[in-house]
Amino acid sequence: MDSETLKNDEFDLSLPFNAELLISLLNNSIFQRNVIFKITIGSTNVFLKKLAQEGSPEGTMVIADEQSAGLGRMGREWFSKKGKNLLFSVLLRPELPPNKIFFLTMIFALAGIDAVQQMTGLNAMIKWPNDLYIGGKKLGGILTEFAVKKGVVQHVVLGMGLNVNWNPSTEKNLMYPTSSIFSETHEKVSREKLLSKMLKLLEQYYQKGMADVHSAERFFEKWTEKSAILGKAVVIETGNERVEGEAAGIDQEGVLTLITANGHERKFVCGDVSVKMNFSEH
Ligand code: BTN
């Protein structure tokens, strides 16, 4: 079955995620080899890390309609509504040194925003280090985890939570301004079709980027163009400190350079960034 030939009204959007349909849409993708679907799971990342340690092949994917202990970055919880969004993790076994793993987070984010753009026309952006943003609100997040033995990467688990058919405006106690495809377009989309599109793009970007360093550089440039923070006045909170400055650059290893008000250069490997709002005086 070709995902391009299917329209949204050919999918029943009220049903649980249909893993068989996803597999049929994926054709010969590496992500079609070993798909594990659970209605409810603790965390797809935790589950997949265990499978990775047990030797599961590259391309193995775990997807769920609900997580009881979904993980976000910096030890946070990832909250999602059952059956509405995408919650999944994929396993890669790249031949990359540990300091190059950020490349995978980059192409995963690009595959996410490109798939959303192709299916809905929405222009999502990337907020360092791994958030998908739209109109100043969080559309999704990525959690990248990897294992290293004697300096060699054994496996990488890329997990994504993407808000699709959910209406977050009805939720209380969300940690940050949150959006979804539905909130932006007022239309529901097939999660299977969106995910198959995203995984095909991810595979394409992965193969190209791993095969040739110039392609990898082009993905980095594209990722930079989609940055929601570069060149802007931002505040970064790391848990230990809060620093204001201009987001001057992000390198290929994901290190953010900030120029502070007194002209000092500061480098950050993780943290929460928000773009500073300029309020005009009356
Ligand atoms: C973040 O923005 O903090 C990252 C959120 C990542 C959430 C996804 S949902 C699927 C996968 N399984 C998890 O437990 N977390 C990631």
Boltz pocket constraint, residues with backbone or C-beta under 6 A from the ligand:
constraints:
  - pocket:
      binder: B
      contacts: [[A, 42], [A, 43], [A, 44], [A, 45], [A, 46], [A, 67], [A, 69], [A, 70], [A, 71], [A, 72], [A, 73], [A, 74], [A, 76], [A, 78], [A, 86], [A, 87], [A, 88], [A, 89], [A, 130], [A, 131], [A, 140], [A, 141], [A, 142], [A, 143], [A, 159], [A, 160], [A, 161]]
      max_distance: 6.0
